[in-house]
């Protein structure tokens, strides 16, 4: 069982930055895919970025060049550095894990992830 806990959300003006963290409280499998998702009110949950155990990374087109996903395996922690934030980035941000897999097969499909955090709110004002 893997428990995930996000932190680092908050309110920021457009153009600002935030760094989200996702701490795993239990053992992370040798192979895995970790992802950040977000969900705005009235919208479907969408994938933001993924990183696997080999640090292969993908980004949604909407955040490329502005967001950076990274991990500290020694600390079992996933990060999302968000820069040049826009009002449309406002959402609840979730981290998710798909364990025992070598690639991020599930990509941006929420149903493919086994474990989820409770989310952290990011609000960007114009």
C-alpha positions in Angstrom: 0.0 0.0 0.0 1.3 3.4 -0.9 0.0 6.6 0.7 0.6 9.9 -1.1 0.4 13.4 0.5 0.6 16.6 -1.5 1.8 20.0 -0.2 2.9 23.3 -1.5 -0.3 24.7 -3.0 -1.5 28.2 -2.5 -2.6 31.5 -4.0 -0.3 33.4 -6.4 -0.6 36.1 -9.0 -0.2 35.4 -12.7 3.4 35.1 -13.7 4.4 33.7 -10.3 5.8 30.3 -9.2 4.9 27.5 -6.8 6.5 24.2 -6.1 4.3 21.3 -5.2 5.6 18.2 -3.3 4.2 14.7 -3.0 5.6 12.6 -0.2 5.1 8.8 -0.3 4.7 7.3 3.1 5.5 3.7 2.2 7.9 1.8 0.0 7.9 2.7 -3.6 8.3 -0.2 -6.0 11.6 -0.5 -8.0 9.6 0.3 -11.2 6.8 2.8 -11.2 5.2 5.8 -12.9 4.4 8.9 -10.9 2.1 11.6 -12.2 0.6 15.0 -11.5 -3.0 15.6 -12.4 -5.2 18.6 -11.9 -8.9 19.2 -11.8 -10.6 22.6 -12.1 -14.3 23.0 -11.0 -16.7 21.6 -13.5 -13.9 20.0 -15.6 -12.5 16.6 -16.0 -9.3 15.6 -14.3 -6.4 16.1 -16.7 -2.8 14.9 -16.7 -0.1 17.5 -16.2 3.2 15.5 -16.2 4.6 12.0 -15.7 7.9 10.6 -14.6 8.9 6.9 -14.3 11.5 5.1 -12.3 14.1 5.8 -15.1 13.2 9.5 -15.0 11.6 9.5 -18.4 9.3 12.5 -18.4 6.3 13.7 -20.3 4.3 16.9 -20.1 0.9 18.1 -21.3 1.2 20.6 -24.0 -0.5 23.3 -21.9 2.4 23.2 -19.3 5.5 22.5 -21.5 8.2 25.0 -20.9 6.5 26.3 -17.7 6.3 23.2 -15.4 9.1 20.8 -14.3 8.4 17.4 -12.8 11.2 15.8 -10.7 11.7 13.2 -8.1 14.0 12.5 -5.1 14.0 8.7 -4.9 16.0 8.8 -1.6 13.2 10.9 0.0 10.3 9.1 -1.8 9.2 12.6 -2.9 7.8 13.9 -6.2 7.9 17.5 -7.1 6.2 19.9 -9.6 7.9 23.2 -10.1 5.4 25.6 -11.7 6.5 28.8 -13.2 4.9 31.6 -15.3 1.6 30.5 -13.8 -1.6 31.5 -15.5 -5.2 31.9 -14.2 -6.1 28.8 -16.2 -3.7 26.8 -14.1 -6.1 27.2 -11.2 -7.1 23.7 -10.0 -6.8 21.1 -7.4 -3.5 19.3 -8.1 -3.1 15.6 -7.3 -0.2 13.2 -7.4 -0.8 9.6 -8.5 1.2 6.4 -8.7 1.1 3.4 -10.9 3.4 0.8 -9.3 5.2 -2.2 -10.7 5.4 -0.8 -14.2 8.4 0.2 -16.2 6.7 2.8 -18.4 3.9 5.3 -17.9 1.5 3.2 -19.9 -1.5 5.0 -18.4 -0.2 8.4 -19.5 -2.9 11.0 -18.8 -5.7 8.4 -18.0 -6.6 8.8 -14.3 -8.1 5.3 -14.3 -4.7 3.7 -14.8 -3.2 4.9 -11.5 -3.5 2.8 -8.4 -2.8 5.4 -5.7 -3.8 9.0 -5.3 -3.1 11.8 -2.9 -5.9 14.1 -1.5 -4.9 17.1 -3.5 -3.5 20.6 -3.0 -5.3 23.7 -4.2 -3.5 26.1 -6.6 -5.2 29.4 -7.3 -3.7 31.9 -9.8 -5.2 35.4 -9.9 -4.9 37.8 -12.8 
